[in-house]
Structures are given as structure tokens and as C-alpha cells.
Amino acid sequence: MKRILVSACLIGLPTRYNGKDAKREEVLKLAEGECLLPLCPEQLGGLPTPRPRATLSGGKVVNEEGED
């Protein structure tokens, strides 16, 4: 059994910026029979859930409140 790192929101955990998930059945099917290790990169970086939406702007990640 392989260990596979996977974004937590893609397997149905509510870790997105808005506190919801982005579950993808195709991800679960691809990993059937394997050991999934869910993680949220944003949470690992210290961001809370929920958090303000962020986008890339001029090479920086800026949230909707204008913070870098």
C-alpha cells in the first residue's frame, strides 16, 4: 500500500478558505486501496479556516482585504 499526500479539501475535509470542501470523486477513485495522508498547505502555513479569499497579484498572494 502506497502512502499518498493529498490536499485535504479534495477528499472532502472542510479546509477551504470558506470552510467548505472541494471533494473530487476522481481523486478518491485514483487512490482506492492506498493510504491517503490529507494535508492543507494553507493551514500548514499558519492560515486559519475560514480565512479571507486570496489571489495572486503582481507575484504576491493578496487576500480580499488587501493584505499580503
C-alpha positions as CSV (number, residue, x, y, z in Angstrom):
1,M,0.0,0.0,0.0
2,K,1.4,3.4,-1.1
3,R,1.2,6.5,1.1
4,I,-0.2,9.4,-0.9
5,L,-0.2,13.1,0.2
6,V,-3.4,14.7,-0.9
7,S,-4.9,18.1,-0.4
8,A,-7.4,17.7,2.4
9,C,-10.2,19.6,0.7
10,L,-10.1,17.3,-2.3
11,I,-11.1,14.3,-0.3
12,G,-14.0,16.1,1.4
13,L,-12.4,17.7,4.5
14,P,-13.8,21.3,5.1
15,T,-10.4,23.1,4.9
16,R,-11.0,25.6,2.1
17,Y,-10.9,29.3,2.7
18,N,-14.7,29.4,3.1
19,G,-14.8,26.4,5.5
20,K,-16.1,24.1,2.8
21,D,-14.6,21.2,0.9
22,A,-13.8,20.7,-2.8
23,K,-14.4,16.9,-2.9
24,R,-13.4,15.2,-6.1
25,E,-14.6,11.6,-6.6
26,E,-12.0,11.1,-9.2
27,V,-9.2,11.7,-6.6
28,L,-10.8,9.2,-4.3
29,K,-11.1,6.6,-7.1
30,L,-7.4,7.1,-8.2
31,A,-6.3,6.5,-4.6
32,E,-8.5,3.5,-3.9
33,G,-6.7,0.9,-1.7
34,E,-3.9,3.3,-0.9
35,C,-3.1,5.2,2.4
36,L,-4.1,8.8,2.0
37,L,-2.4,11.4,4.1
38,P,-4.5,14.6,3.9
39,L,-3.0,18.0,4.4
40,C,-3.9,21.6,3.8
41,P,-1.0,23.7,2.6
42,E,-2.6,26.9,3.8
43,Q,-3.2,25.5,7.3
44,L,0.4,24.2,7.4
45,G,1.5,27.8,6.6
46,G,-0.4,29.0,9.6
47,L,-3.6,30.3,8.0
48,P,-6.9,29.7,9.7
49,T,-10.1,28.2,8.3
50,P,-12.2,30.0,7.4
51,R,-10.0,32.8,6.0
52,P,-10.3,35.6,3.5
53,R,-10.2,34.6,-0.1
54,A,-6.8,35.3,-1.7
55,T,-5.5,35.7,-5.3
56,L,-2.1,36.1,-7.0
57,S,-1.5,39.8,-7.8
58,G,1.9,41.0,-9.1
59,G,3.7,37.9,-7.9
60,K,2.2,38.2,-4.4
61,V,-0.6,36.4,-2.7
62,V,-3.1,39.1,-1.6
63,N,-6.3,38.5,0.3
64,E,-9.6,40.3,-0.4
65,E,-8.7,42.7,2.4
66,G,-5.6,43.8,0.5
67,E,-3.1,42.0,2.9
68,D,0.0,40.3,1.6
